[in-house]
């Protein structure tokens, strides 16, 4: 897939940009961990507002990563722009709501949703997309039709109201992080308090991302997937039954999107239209990070999540514009994505 060397190549070919990025990261880290001088407080407001925007962006990026990582694998391996991916996200959220509401178990909803939505992915790949292999445009148009059908079915079953999945009691309320949010006039240090469920979701996203990276780089299945992303025709010519690889990747991507729906329904909400929102977010993340790259999806999701949340706090009128400016800049200067490879 070339993703292991993608960052190193970027540093070697663009040392100036690498230096700018490193300086920007250092500034952000200083703003997070160091006490703010009065001039910075006057310019940006209280540090707590900035920290909430940053952590909101990071946790939103974790959600975007869960949705987009499966999307980018399907896109990279199968050349299939699955425009029904957002519908799978929303369907997983609705099913997760029903499971957690019926059983009272938030954790049980994750394996149940993964199995059910991954099973739907298997059916779609085996019965629909396999019959149109090599016809990318036709497959894309079919996914549009599927997304409309699935959206209408969900609207028929769950109606137009919003649903929220309740987090378990042991994750309710805020938790204190070792980050200084302010210093009182008497010298007392105040630490940032942030919702525990969002921290747990962030940790889970990091664990899932590391597990996916290990599978892709250390296992035979990962080797086949990486080979398929780099040169699908050569992999098929080598005698590998690539349809099985397609089935595994599509099912996993669909199941991961379904579990992301539970996450989204826990700290946001589930309602008609969320499928389109997260589909567009996945497309932007894939464009920014690079097709078929899991580290690229992580970096792209983090950038988009931060730009959205910080933009909402400091420039709410133009917050949506920032995302598309980032995408336009990447397309202009590195059209294959930050960690993508030239094909």
C-alpha positions in Angstrom: 0.0 0.0 0.0 3.0 2.2 0.4 1.6 3.7 3.6 4.6 2.7 5.8 6.9 4.9 3.6 4.3 7.6 2.8 5.2 9.8 5.8 8.9 9.4 5.2 8.6 10.3 1.6 6.5 13.4 2.5 9.2 14.6 4.9 12.0 14.0 2.3 10.2 15.6 -0.6 8.7 18.6 1.3 11.1 19.6 4.1 9.7 23.1 4.3 6.1 21.9 4.7 7.3 19.3 7.2 8.9 22.1 9.2 5.8 24.2 9.1 3.7 21.2 10.2 6.1 20.4 13.0 6.0 24.1 14.2 2.2 24.1 14.1 2.0 20.9 16.1 4.4 22.3 18.7 2.4 25.5 19.0 -0.9 23.6 19.5 0.8 21.3 22.1 2.0 24.4 23.9 -1.5 26.0 23.8 -2.9 22.8 25.3 -0.5 22.1 28.1 1.0 25.5 29.0 -0.7 28.2 31.0 -1.9 31.0 28.7 -0.6 34.6 29.0 -3.1 37.4 29.4 -2.6 38.5 25.8 -3.6 35.1 24.4 -6.6 35.0 26.6 -7.7 38.5 25.3 -7.3 37.3 21.7 -8.9 33.8 21.9 -10.9 33.9 25.1 -10.6 31.5 28.0 -8.3 28.5 27.6 -11.1 26.1 28.6 -13.1 27.1 25.5 -10.1 26.3 23.3 -9.5 23.0 25.0 -13.1 21.9 24.7 -13.0 22.7 20.9 -9.7 20.8 20.5 -10.9 17.7 22.4 -14.3 18.0 20.6 -12.4 17.9 17.3 -10.2 15.0 18.3 -13.2 12.9 19.5 -15.2 13.8 16.4 -12.1 12.8 14.3 -12.2 9.5 16.1 -15.8 9.0 15.0 -14.9 10.1 11.4 -12.0 7.6 11.5 -14.3 4.7 12.5 -16.6 5.5 9.6 -14.0 6.4 7.0 -11.4 3.6 7.6 -13.7 0.9 6.3 -14.7 3.2 3.4 -11.1 3.9 2.4 -10.3 0.1 2.4 -13.3 -0.6 0.2 -12.5 2.3 -2.1 -8.8 1.4 -2.2 -9.1 -2.3 -2.9 -12.3 -2.6 -4.9 -12.4 0.9 -6.6 -16.0 1.0 -5.4 -17.2 4.4 -4.2 -19.8 2.9 -1.9 -22.2 5.8 -1.5 -24.4 3.6 0.7 -21.7 3.6 3.4 -23.5 6.5 5.3 -26.7 4.4 5.3 -24.8 1.5 6.9 -23.6 3.9 9.6 -27.1 5.1 10.4 -28.6 1.6 10.2 -26.0 0.4 12.7 -26.9 3.3 15.0 -30.6 2.5 14.9 -30.0 -1.2 15.5 -27.6 -0.4 18.3 -30.3 1.9 19.9 -32.8 -1.0 19.8 -30.4 -3.5 21.2 -29.2 -1.3 24.0 -32.7 -0.2 24.8 -34.0 -3.8 24.9 -31.1 -5.3 26.9 -29.9 -2.3 28.9 -26.3 -3.2 27.7 -24.4 -0.6 25.7 -21.5 -2.9 25.1 -23.6 -5.7 23.8 -24.8 -3.5 21.0 -21.4 -3.4 19.4 -20.9 -7.1 18.5 -24.5 -7.5 17.6 -24.4 -4.5 15.2 -21.1 -5.5 13.8 -22.3 -9.0 12.9 -25.7 -7.8 11.5 -24.3 -4.9 9.4 -21.3 -7.0 8.3 -23.7 -9.7 7.2 -25.6 -7.1 5.1 -22.3 -6.1 3.6 -21.6 -9.7 2.7 -24.9 -10.0 0.9 -24.4 -6.7 -1.0 -20.9 -7.7 -2.1 -21.8 -11.2 -3.1 -25.2 -10.7 -4.7 -24.9 -7.1 -6.1 -21.4 -5.8 -6.6 -19.7 -9.1 -7.6 -22.0 -9.2 -10.6 -20.8 -5.7 -11.8 -17.1 -6.2 -11.2 -14.9 -3.8 -13.2 -17.9 -1.5 -13.9 -17.1 1.2 -11.3 -19.6 3.8 -12.6 -22.4 1.2 -12.6 -21.5 0.1 -9.1 -21.5 3.7 -7.8 -24.9 4.4 -9.3 -26.2 1.2 -7.7 -24.9 2.3 -4.3 -26.9 5.6 -4.7 -30.0 3.6 -5.3 -29.3 1.3 -2.3 -28.7 4.3 -0.1 -32.1 5.8 -1.0 -33.8 2.4 -0.4 -32.1 1.9 2.9 -32.8 5.5 4.0 -36.5 5.1 3.1 -36.8 1.8 5.0 -35.1 3.4 8.1 -37.5 6.4 7.9 -40.5 3.9 7.7 -39.3 2.0 10.7 -37.9 4.7 13.0 -39.7 7.8 11.7 -38.2 11.2 11.5 -37.5 11.9 15.2 -34.0 11.9 16.8 -32.7 9.0 19.0 -29.9 9.1 21.5 -28.2 6.0 22.8 -27.6 6.2 26.5 -24.0 5.5 27.6 -23.5 3.1 30.5 -23.5 4.4 34.1 -19.8 3.8 34.5 -19.1 6.2 31.6 -21.6 8.9 32.6 -20.4 12.2 33.7 -17.1 14.0 33.2 -13.6 12.8 34.1 -10.6 15.0 35.1 -7.7 15.1 32.6 -4.1 16.1 33.6 -4.4 19.3 31.5 -4.5 22.7 33.1 -7.6 24.7 31.9 -7.1 27.7 34.1 -5.4 29.1 37.2 -7.5 30.9 39.8 -6.6 34.2 41.3 -5.5 32.4 44.5 -3.1 30.3 42.5 -5.2 27.1 42.5 -4.9 25.0 39.4 -8.0 24.0 37.6 -7.8 20.9 35.4 -10.0 20.1 32.4 -13.0 18.0 32.9 -14.3 16.2 29.8 -17.1 13.6 29.2 -15.8 10.1 30.1 -17.7 8.4 27.3 -15.9 10.5 24.7 -12.5 9.7 26.2 -13.5 6.0 26.1 -14.6 6.2 22.5 -11.3 8.0 21.6 -9.3 5.2 23.3 -11.4 2.6 21.5 -10.8 4.3 18.1 -7.0 4.3 18.7 -7.0 0.6 19.7 -9.1 -0.3 16.6 -6.8 1.8 14.4 -3.7 0.1 15.8 -5.3 -3.3 15.4 -6.1 -2.6 11.8 -2.6 -1.4 11.1 -1.2 -4.6 12.6 -3.5 -6.8 10.6 -2.7 -4.9 7.4 1.1 -5.0 7.9 1.7 -8.2 9.9 -0.8 -10.8 8.6 -1.3 -12.7 5.4 -4.8 -11.2 4.9 -3.2 -7.7 5.3 -0.6 -8.6 2.8 -3.3 -9.6 0.3 -5.3 -6.4 0.9 -2.2 -4.2 0.5 -1.2 -6.0 -2.7 -4.8 -5.6 -4.0 -4.8 -1.9 -3.2 -1.5 -1.4 -5.0 -2.2 -3.6 -8.0 -5.5 -5.5 -8.0 -5.0 -7.0 -11.5 -1.6 -8.5 -10.6 -3.0 -10.0 -7.4 -5.8 -11.7 -9.3 -3.4 -12.9 -11.9 -1.2 -14.5 -9.2 -4.0 -17.0 -8.5 -5.4 -15.5 -5.3 -9.1 -15.8 -5.0 -9.6 -12.1 -4.8 -13.4 -12.4 -4.4 -12.8 -13.8 -0.8 -10.6 -10.8 -0.1 -13.4 -8.5 -1.4 -15.9 -10.2 0.8 -13.8 -9.9 3.9 -13.0 -6.2 3.3 -16.5 -5.2 2.4 -18.0 -7.0 5.4 -15.4 -5.5 7.8 -15.9 -2.0 6.4 -19.7 -2.3 6.7 -19.5 -3.7 10.2 -17.1 -1.0 11.3 -19.5 1.7 9.9 -22.4 0.1 11.8 -20.4 0.2 15.1 -19.5 3.8 14.4 -23.3 4.4 14.2 -23.5 3.4 17.9 -20.7 5.8 18.7 -22.4 8.6 16.9 -25.7 7.9 18.5 -24.1 8.0 21.9 -22.5 11.4 22.0 -24.5 13.0 19.2 -27.9 11.7 17.9 -29.4 9.6 15.2 -31.8 11.2 12.8 -32.6 11.2 9.0 -29.9 13.0 7.2 -27.0 11.8 9.4 -26.2 9.2 6.7 -25.5 11.9 4.1 -23.4 13.9 6.5 -21.1 11.1 7.5 -20.9 9.9 3.9 -19.6 13.3 2.8 -17.2 13.4 5.8 -15.9 10.0 4.8 -15.3 11.2 1.2 -13.4 14.2 2.5 -11.3 12.2 4.9 -10.4 9.7 2.2 -9.4 12.6 -0.2 -7.3 14.3 2.5 -5.7 11.1 3.9 -5.2 9.1 0.8 -7.1 6.2 -0.8 -6.5 2.8 0.9 -4.4 4.2 3.8 -5.4 3.6 7.4 -2.8 6.1 8.8 -4.0 8.5 6.1 -7.6 8.0 7.2 -6.6 8.7 10.9 -4.7 11.9 9.9 -7.4 13.0 7.6 -10.2 12.4 10.2 -8.2 14.3 12.8 -7.6 17.3 10.6 -11.3 17.4 9.5 -12.6 16.9 13.0 -10.4 19.7 14.4 -11.2 22.1 11.6 -14.9 21.6 12.1 -14.9 22.0 15.9 -12.4 24.9 16.1 -14.2 26.6 13.3 -17.5 26.3 15.0 -16.1 28.0 18.1 -14.0 30.8 16.5 -15.6 31.3 13.1 -19.0 29.7 13.1 -20.2 31.4 9.9 -17.3 30.0 7.9 -16.7 26.7 9.7 -18.1 24.5 6.8 -15.8 26.4 4.4 -12.6 25.4 6.3 -13.2 21.7 5.6 -13.5 22.2 1.8 -10.6 24.6 1.8 -8.4 21.9 3.3 -9.7 19.4 0.7 -9.1 21.8 -2.1 -5.5 22.5 -0.9 -4.7 18.8 -0.7 -6.2 18.2 -4.2 -4.1 21.1 -5.5 -0.7 20.2 -4.0 -1.0 16.4 -3.3 -3.9 15.0 -5.2 -3.2 11.4 -4.1 -3.8 12.5 -0.5 -1.3 13.1 2.4 -0.3 9.4 2.7 -1.7 8.1 -0.6 0.5 6.7 -3.3 0.6 7.8 -7.0 -1.1 5.2 -9.2 
